[in-house]
Amino acid sequence: MPADFEDFARAATRRRSDTVAQTPPLSRVAVLGGGADARLIAALSLAAGCDVTLFSAYGRELELMRASSGIALRDAGPIGSYHVDRGASSIVLTAELDAAVQDAEVVFLTGPIHKQRTYAMVLADHLSDGQILVLAPARSLGAVEAAWMLRLGGCTADVTLVEAQGLPFWYRAEGATLHLSEAGAMAAATLPQGRGDAIGRLQSILPNLEARESVLASGFFDLSAAVEIPALVMGGRTGLGGVSVPMGGTPLPENKTFAALIGADQMRLIETLADERRAVARAFGVRGLPETGHWIAAFAGATRGEGARPIPDRDTARAMLRDGVIGSLVPLASAAELTDVDVPQTRALMAIAGAILDADVAASGRRLDTMGITARNLDDARRTFDALTAGGR
C-alpha cells in the first residue's frame, strides 16, 4: 500500500468503539444546502417523523422557503405542504453550520459536487462520533473523496459515510413546489464497509436504497453520466434521436420526459459506455452490474407516466454535464489507467462535455491520486481499496 495513504486507510477503517444491539429509528436530521434536492430531502425527513434542520449559506435560498411558508410536494410521495420555522413539526432554517449539525444523527450533503466537497471540508471540526454523513447522489467514489476531505480538514470523529446513487423521486421545481415521480432502486454502500445498519436506518427517508458490499461496488454502479450526457447532448439539444415528431407538430406533454430523449443513436453509445464500465469493474473484482437496459431505466426513468424523469432546464442540464464528468466519467477513466482496459468512448464523452461547457472540467475530476490513492498498478489499487473499505463492527 502506498505509504502516504496508510494513515488515511487506517483512520477511515477503524472500528467503532461502541456497539448497539438495535438500530433505533432516526429522529434528528440535518440537511446542508438549499437547492431542490435539499428541500426534497428535508421534506421527506419531516414526513418520516424526524426533527429537521436545513442549513444554507445563501440568504436567497432561505428567503425563498420563508416567503412561501415552506416546501410543497405534489404528484407522488408524501404529498403535502411542509412548513418552515413554525415551531414543532416544521423544518428549522439556519445559516449557522455548527447549529445545523450539532446533535444530528444524519447529515445530508447536497448540491453539485463542488458544494459537497466544501461541506466535507468545513464539517471536519463539527462532527461527532456515531454521526452518519450521506451523499445522494454521490456519483462514483463520492464517499472516498468526502473521507479524504474530512481527513484534510483534521476530522478525528468516527463517522459513517453513506454513498447513495440517487434519491427516491425525480423532481421538477416550480418555486417552492416540487413535482415528484417515483425513481427506481439505487445502489448504496457505507465507508467503512460493514455498517449496513446505517443504510437500514436511512430507508425511512430514502426507501429505494439497495445496499452494496462496498463503495467500490456502488461507485461502479454509477452509470449516470453515460446515460445523461448522450441524452442531453444528442437528444435534448440537437434533435437527434428520441421520440419522432412530425414537421410542425408539438410533442405531447407525456412525451416530454428524459427517457424520451434516448433513441437508437443514444442507445448504441450508452451500451458502449456501459461495456467500458463493466470491463474496468471486472478488473477491480466487481461483478454483478445490471444489464444495460435495466441500468438505463434506473438513471433515465420511465418513458412516460409514473416514474418518468423530467427534462431539465438549460442551467440544470449544464450542471449535470459538469458533475457527470467530474464525478462519474473521470473516476472511471482514472481507474482504467491502472488496468489493461481502454475506455475511448468515456474519454471522448469527457472531451465533448468540456467543449460544450467551454471549460476543462475533467481537470477537477475525482482522480484516484487526488483522493490519496497513489497506486502504481492495479494490484496496489485493489489492496488500497480493500484496506479502505474493510472494517465495520
Disulfide bonds with the S-S distance in Angstrom:
none
